[in-house]
């Protein structure tokens, strides 16, 4: 019996080391594949969008692969003790699962609370790095919010006015060449089925059935396109009330001393425990307009 148990442990340890090696290799390949695809992006805008959409996923999957690898390796340690009794085998299995769970949880917390700030800085750097005109090699100037409107059509301006889309306009001052880049806005808006612009915003809502602590409710939301004026509505369920809800109140306006000298405004909105949203604006006027438009449901 002891001989069979010892043989089982030998095979068990070999398999776990082999699988852990495969997990580590898979994690490395996953990162290598991500950075290879990133290197193929030629423009700052392409790199910005690729990092925004893929980097957190690549890191998350790599953490999973490495966490599984560590779990398997821990489950091969102290074999000289485990061989004494099958009880030690299950105890080691329990400890290894706990270690792996802890690694995954720490990785999850870092990606949720620490990593977003670093990602934000990386994306901001890519977004505002001076562009070079591919035709002439000249450096291009990023226009201010006031200067860029002349290069945007009415639909684009409407999208910016509801904060659903943000456009950056780069101009080659020597040749007059214009390059427009499109970025997600600070607030959620839907694409209008009539005009096609992302300017469909909620204008009001009506309570059809008030929620209680025991039953769900219903509300009807009404939407209107900020560009063409098209309207639509839909009925949504509202979760039952909770006595633990926090009340949030945002300031209506921002006021600074010497506002004309303010170059940028950063708004950090904290939602729940250790959760926050970061928004950047070129002036206090836009920041104030944003706070008036901001709805907690859209964050």
Buried (B, 14 or more C-beta within 10 A) or exposed (E): EEEEBEEEBEEBBEEBBEBBEBBBEBBEEBBEEBEEEBEEBEBBBEBBBBBBEEBBEBBBBBBBBBBBBBBBBBBBEEBEEBBEEEEBBEBBBEBBEEBBEEBBEEBBEEBEEEBBEEBBEBBEEBBEEEBBBEEEEBEBBBBEBEEBBEBBEEBBBBBBBBBBBBBBBBBBEEEEBBBBBBBEBBBBBBBBEBBEBBBBBBEEBEEEEEBEEEEEBBBEBEBBBBBBEBEBBEEEEBEEBEEEEEEEEEEEEBEEEEEEEBEEBEBEBEEEEEEEBBBBBBBBBBBBBBBEBBEEEBB
